[in-house]
Amino acid sequence: MPIVNSIISWLNTKRLHQIELFRRFPYEVQRETLTKLLQRAAETEYGKKYNFASITTIEEFQRAVPIIDYEGVKSYVERLRSGEQNILWPSEIKWFAKSSGTTSDKSKFIPVSKEALEDCHFRGGKDVMAIYTQRNPETEIFSGKGLTLGGSHQIDNFSTESFYGDLSAILIENIPWWADFMRTPSQKVALIPEWEEKLDKLTKEAIKENVTSIAGVPSWNLVMIKHILNYTGKSNLLEVWPNLELFMHGGVSFTPYREQFKKVIPSDKMNYMETYNASEGFFGIQDDPKSQGMLLMLDYGIFYEFIPAEEVGSANPTVLSVRDVEVGRNYAMLISTNSGLWRYMIGDTVMFTSRFPHKIVITGRTRHFINAFGEEVIVDNAERALSIACEKTHAHISEYTAAPIFMGDDAKGAHEWLIEFEREPSDLEFFAQTLDNALCTINSDYEAKRYKGITLSPPVVRSVAPETFFTWMRERGKLGGQNKVPRLSNSREYVEALVQIDKRLKGL
């Protein structure tokens, strides 16, 4: 193993120098990235439409090219799906990452170029390992295999020339042959579309391997881990894989799951790394376990822009490059990519925790908040407040969602929280009070609306039956992979459906 680690360390040295370059010179690297993107796409239909060939500065790019969301790119994507090429990006686009997002049941199909696969998604995975081994030179992680719990959708055809599926499925289909020897489960099992069948077969395969790392969404990995423990009769995961040392997580906040992972992996030597990757690209890596922020990866063929969250939806919002962002402010993120997304609003909001290097935390979704009464509660507020409430009541949360209770004739508005507890608080009313107080401390708008109960009444916290959220996701065909429970919504659509399932499971 020391020999293997030495070879890998040698291979990583050059890459680590490159990472250090954009840590020190973020604006210059980003400006160069934009220049290369524009030059590559100058002769595409989109490039000709907006005259990419004449653009020489970031400011000119911002003046010439409009900000778009999926609706703005959808017509181009539909043509790409039918086999047309050279529309958004010059190289062949035949892969499309299917994403339902978290605000709609409608599917999005995100183009994935060969450049995005090699220079973004796969580079992201390699950089995670480079950063990890740099910080842990005595690691034995390469003595075993990595377990990746991906999506539950196999690759399907739009036509003979184009294919779609979960991003994880696309990555598995295109993974280098040598990398396949370092992972589990087998490709055949990983691409099984039916979640529960895949879970059974994955368990039978993976328990035979020396698994040293796990990667994926925390919620679905917990489901997998509990299934493995039930199947093997073991009390914790280290009894199955004694050399397990790293969990690479992303997709949702790790905060509600941290205590549950400590329970099923009871080791102070276990390492956790957050990553920020999506169908649209690989964006960030937690390079320091002591720091919550993720290093924004600035040389993956993605040019970043940021809109102050309060200006999202305005006719002429302020748009900033990495040079002008401020620490502690909430921004909506725009990306221009080597798959042909141009000034595309991905729907996430982020906050910078530092500059030089540029590090971010994900704070929520541009459409994922509660603002029914002017309180502007975002996911980051919710996660922090729930963490405080759990700490003070010794509760553990599996899943949650929240929505407004709208004002009636004789009633003020409030928030309703549906929480599936791994460990219930001894006093649910005290939990609700603690949650309320924490939100007041964290969010001044919420505090103002709660002042003397003039606008908002205290939150209503409902403890739902075990498996409520799992049942809801299964009935919606959203099991596994990149599917996420919507945390906050201005609509009661999700809450009402979950309440009915909760009643059904409780026999009410």
N, C-alpha and C positions, 0 to 999 in steps of 0.2 A: 503493500500500500504506500509506503513512503515514496517509492519510485513513481507510482502512478500519480500521486499528488504533486511530485516535483515536475513531471511532464506537463500536467494541467496548469500548474502555476506558471511555467515557462510560456505556455500558449496564451495565458491570460495577461501577461505583462504588457504587451502592446496595447491590448484593449483597455486596460486600466489607465494607461497613459492618455488614451483618447478621451476617456471619461473625465479625467482630471482637466483636460483641455476645455471642455464645455462647462465644467464647474467654475473655472477661472474666467472664461471669456464667453458667457452665455449669449450676449447680444450678437457678437460677431459670428458665432457658430450658427445661430438662428437666421441671421441675414444671409449667410452663405447657403443655408438649407433652402430658403425661399428662392434664391437666385437659381439654384440647380433645378428645383421643381418647375419653375416657370420656363426655363430653357428646354427641359424635357418635354413639356406639354404644349409648347408654343404652336405646333402644327396640328394639334387636335382641334376638333370642332369647338370645344369650349375655349381653348386657347386663342383661336382666331376670333371668336365672338368678342372676347374681352381684350384682345390685342396684347397677349402676354409678351410678345417679342419686343414691344416698346417699353415695357415696365422695367425700371432700373432701381427703384427704391421701395421700401415698405410702404411709405406714404402713398406713392402712386398706385401700388397694389390695392390699398384700402379704398382709394377713391374710385378705382376702375371696376372692381369686382364686388358684387353684392353679397351680403350675409344671407345664408340660406339654412333651412332645416330640411328634414327628409322630404317634405312636400315639394321643396324647391329643386330637389335632385331626382325625384321619383321618375319623371318622364324619361330622363337620360338613362336611368338604371333599367327601366323596362325595355328600352331599345338594346342595351347591352345584353340583357337576358335573352333577347331574341337572336343574338349572334352578331349584331353590328359592333364594330370596333373603332378605335381612334376617336372616341367621343369625348371622354373625360381624361384619359390617360393613354399614352402611345402604345404601351405593350399590351399583349392580349389579356383581356379580362374574361375568365371563364368560371371563376369561383365567386360565390356570393354567400356571405355569412347571414343566416337568417336570425333575426332578432325581433322579439315581440316588444322589447322595451319594457317599461314598467307603468306606462300610462295608458296603454291601449291594448286591445286584443289583436289589433291589426299587425301583420308582420312587416318588418322592414328587411330589405335585402341589400346588404352593404357590399359593394365591390371589393374584391381582394386580389391585388395584382401579385405577380411573382416577386416584385421588388418589396412589397409590403410583407410578404411571407419571409423572405430572406433577411431584409435589412431592418425589419421592425419586430414582427412577432417572434421569429426564431432568435434574432439577436437579443431580444428581451430575455428569453429563457436562458441563453448563454451568459448574459450579463448578471443575472441573478446568481448563477453559480460562481462567476468570477468574483463578484463582490463578497459572496458568502465565504469562499475559500480564502480570500484575502484576510477577512476578519477572523477566520477560524483555520489557521494553517495546519492544525493537527487533526482536521476532520477525517472521518472514515466514510464519508458519504458516498464515495465512488466504489466502495467495496460491495455495495448492494444496488438495488433498483429503486427508481422513483415511481410512486403510484400516483397517477393522474386520473381524477374522477371528472370526466368531461360530460358533454351533453348527451342527451338521450335520443338524438335524431341522427339517423344515418344520412349519407349523401343521396340526394335525389336529383333528377334531371329536369331542367327547364326544356332542354332540347338535347340533341346529340352533341352540342358544342358548349353547353353551360350547365353548371351544377350548383346546388345549394345545400346547406345544412348548418348546424351549429358551428361556430368558429372552431370549437375544440375538435369537432369531427373533421373539418377541413385541415386543421393542423396535423391530425393523426394521419390523414390520407397523404399528406405531403412531407411528412417527417423524413429526414435523412435515414438511410438504411442502417447506419451505424448507431444512431440514437435509439432505434427500436429495440436494440439489445439491452438498453439501459433502463427500460421502463416496463411497467406492468399496469393493467392487464394486457393481453394480446389484442392486436388490432381488431380481430374478429369479435371479441367480447366488448371492447370499448365502443364499438359502433352499433351494438344492439339497441334498437329504438325503444323497446319497452323497458321502462325503468326497473321494475321489480325483477324481471327476468335477468337483466344485466347485473343487478345487485347480487343475486344468487350465484351467478357464474363467476363474477369478479371475486367474490369472497373465496370460492373454492380454488381459484387460480392463485390469488394473491397471498393466501396464508402459507403457501408452499415456498414463497420467495423470501429473500432477505431484504425487506423493504427498509430503506434508510431515510427516505423523504416522501412527503405527501404534498400534493398541490391541488387547489380547487377552492370552491366556495365553502365557507365554514358550515353553513346550515346543512347542506347536502353531505358534506364529509362527516358530520356528526351522525346523520342517519346511517351512513355506511359503517362507521365505527361501531355503533350500537348493534348493527346487524352482524358484524364480524364477531363481536363479543358474545352475542347470543348463540351464534353458530358454534363457536369454539368452546364456550363455557368458561372463558377467561374473565378475570375481574378487571383487567386494564389492558391497553394496547401494547404495552412493553412486554407483556407475557407472550404476545403473538410475535412481535418484532422487537427484540431486545436492543437492536442497533439503530432504531429510529431516532433521528436527531433534528429533523427540520420539517416544519409545516409552512409552506408558501401559500398564503391565502389572499383572496381578493373578491371583488364582486359586491360584497356587503361589508358593513362595519363589523370588525372582530369583537368589539366591546361586549355585546350581549352574550357572546359565546366563550369568552376567555376562561371563566371559571369552570365551565363544563369541560373544556379541553384539558385544564389542569387536573380534573377529576379522572378523565379516561387516559391521560398520559401523565402520570404522577412523577415527574422528574424535573429537577431544577436545571438539568443540562439540556432540556428540550429547547430548541430555538424556533422562533417565529419571525417570518418576514412577510410584510405586506407588499403586494404588487397592485398596480393599477393598469389593467388591460381590459380591452373591450373589443367588440366586433370591428370598430373603426381603427384600432391601433393599440400598441403597447406604450403606455405613457410614463409610468413611474415605478420606482423600486425603493423600498425602505433599506437604505444603505447603512443605517446605524440603529441597532436594536434599542438604544437608549433614547432615541428621538422618534416621535410619532410621525414626523413628516417623511414623505417619499421624495427621493431625488427625481426631478423632472428630467426625463431622458431627451436631450435636445438634438441628438444626431441620428435619429431613426427615420429620417425622411419625412418629418412632420414639422410644419411651421405653426406655432401657437399664437393665438391672440386671446385677449381677455376683456370681457365687458363687466363693469360693476353690476352686481346682481340687481340692485335697485333700478337699473336702467334697461333691463331686459324687457323687450316689447315696445320700447319707445322708438319714435320715428328716426331719431338720429343719435344713437347711443355713443358714448365714449368708448373707443376701442384701443387697447394698450398692447404693446409687445412686452417681452420679458424685461426690457430695459426700464419700463415705467411702472410696473406693478408695485403694490405696497404690501408689506407684511400685515396680516390681521384683517384684511378686507376680503369680502366674499365676491367671487367672480364667476360668471358663466364662461365656459371655455369654448373657443372656436379653433378648428383645426383645418389645415390644408395639407393633403397627404399624397404619398406616392402610390395611392390607388385612385386618385382623381376626385377626391372630395375637396372642394374649394370654399374656404371660409364657412365651414360647416359647423353649426351649433349642435354639439352632441347631446346636450340636455343635462350635463353634469355641472354642478357648482363646486368650486375649489377655493381654498384659502391658502395663501403662502405663509409658511411658518418661518422661512428665512430666505435671504437672497445671498448669492455668492457663497455657497451654492443655492440654487433655486429649489426649495422643497415645498411640497404641497400636502394638504390633507383634503379628502373628499368631504364636502359638507352637505351634499344632497343633490337634488334634481331641480332643474329650473321650473318644472311643473309638479314637483313632489314636495309639497308643503301644506300647512294649514294657514289660511289667511282669510277666514270667513268673517272675522270681526276686526281686522286690522292688526292682528297679533303677530303675523309673519313668523310662525314657528317652522323652522327647517329641521331636516333630519339630524344635523349635528347637535342642535339644541336638545332634541328628543333623546339621542343616544347618551349625551352627557347627564341629562336629568335622570334617566332610567338607571344609569350606572350609580349615581348617588343614592337613589331610592333603594336599589338592590344592596348596596354596601351597608346602609343603615338598618335594613330589615333582614339581612342575610338571605335574600331571595336570589334565585337564578332564573333567568328568562330564556325560553327556547325561541319564541317568535312573538311578534307584536305588530299591530297596526292601529292607527288612530284616525278619527274623522270628527268633524263638528257635529254637535247637536244644535240644530238651528232654532232660533228664537220662536217661541209660540206666543199666543195671545197674552198669556199671563206668566211666561217663563223667559228667563234670560238664556242666552246661548251658553254652550259649554263644549268641552272636548270629551269624546268617548274613546277610551283605550281598551282594546281587546288584547289581552296578554295570556299567552300559554306559558305557564311557569314550569321549569324543571324542578325548582324547589319553591313552594308557595311561601309568602311572608306569613308570619303568625297573625298579623293584624293587617288585613287588606286596606282598611280605612286609613291606618297610619301610613301605609305605603303610598296611597293616593295623596295624602297630605304632604308627604315628603317630596313626591314627584312635583306637585303644585309649587311648593316652596322653591325647589331647585330650578324650575322653569322661570319663576319670577326673578331669581338671582341671575340666571343666564341671559334672559331675553327681556329687555326693558319695555318693548312693546306689549309683550304678554303681561308683564307686571302692571303696566298702566291699565290694561283692559280688566285685570283682576282686582284693581284697587277698589276696595269696599264692595266688590261684587257688582259694580255699576253696569258693566257690559258682559262680563264672563262669570258664570258660576263655577264652583270648584269642579275639577275633572271627575268624570265617572269612569272608574276602573272596573272592568269585568274580567274575572278569571275564567278562561274557557277550558273546555275539556281537553285532555291529551289527544293528540292526533287531529285536532280541529284544522290547523293550517295545512297539514299534510293532506287531509281529506279534500279540502278546498282546492288545493293545487292539483291533486289527482283528478278531480271532477272537471277541472278546466283544461286538462291535458298538458299541465305545466310541470310535470315531475322532472327533477334532475337538472344537472348541468348549469346553464346560465340563467335559469328561471329564478326570479327573486320575488319575495313577498313585498308588495308595496307598503312602505312604512307609514307615510302620511298622505292624506288626500283631502281635497276640499269637497269631494263628493262622498256620499254615504253608500255608494254602490258596493264596495268591498265589505264594509262593516256589516251591512244588512245581510249579505250572503253568508258571512262567517257566523253571525248570530244564529241563523237558521240551522247551520251545521252543528253548532255548539248545542243547541236545544235537542237536535236529533240524537247526538252522541250521549247526551245526558238523559235521554228518554223522556223529555218534557213535552 
